């Protein structure tokens, strides 16, 4: 299941998109923001897979917000949502996964989610597959694949801290710690902490 955010300065289209995403059955958690600055602060501490961004917003537009989010985690899939098609070329120049016109329809959104699911699966498998062929490249890929927050959690696990202690130290919730650990296991292709720490040392994430 995927974690997403919606950022739109208009509440009605934001609520509509959230309902469509909920009805799709593909989104685990969907947070909404009227303020792009708040969305950015949230993503710095909470990993997401997808960002649905309105382009035309005051103070900070969706294109600017996209740059900030991808600077935090380059694996985030960005989908621009707008009432205007003037920005389409610019959006795809920024490597947006898709570009949706308001009002968003369920069939059109379904195509976007199919793209995202295929891309997420490919991204999860690719570093490990390449590692079988190119060990040095695999090490670098796994290091880059882990987010900064996931790496912090992994290092704290190596120090023997509990989930509660990690949550307190990083000022995040226990559920967020569990989510980070789950992502680490998935990316490192392991099933438990011992395997995760062993794998992290093999690829030199930990020394």
C-alpha positions, 0 to 999 in steps of 0.5 A: 500500500502507498502513502500519499500527500495532496497539496492544494490551496482549494479545499473542494478539489482536494477532498474530491481527490482524497476520496478517489484515492481512498476508493481506489484501494491502493493508498494506505494513508493520505494526508492533505495540506492547504499550505505547501510549507506545512506539506514540506515540513511533514515530508521531511519527517514522514516518508511518502511514496506519492505527492499530488501537487496543485501547480497554481498556489500562492507563496509557493507553487507546485513546481517549487514544492516538487523541487523541495520534496525531491531534494528530501527524497528523490524516490517520491513520485510527483503528480501535478494536478491543475485546472490549466494545461499551460504547465504541462511541458514544464511539469514533464521537464521536471520528471513528473510521473503524471499530469492530471487535469481538474476535475480528476476522474476515477478512470484517469486516476486509475491509470496514474496509480497503475504507473506508480505501482509499476514504478515502485515495484521496479525501484524496489527490485532494481538495486538488488538485481543490479547488485548480483551483477555489479557488487560495487554499484549495488552498495552505492544503490542501496545507500542512495535508496535509503532515505536520510531518516531510514539511515538514521533509524538503521544506525540507532537500531545498530546501537541497540535502541528500542522503537520507543527510544528511537521515536523519542530521540528523532521526535517522531511517533512509534508508528513512523519508526515501524514504517521506516523499519519496514521500508529498510527491511524491504529495501535491504531484502531482509526479514528482521533486525539481525539480517538488516544489520548484517546486510547494512554492514555488507553494503557498507551502510554501517561499519 
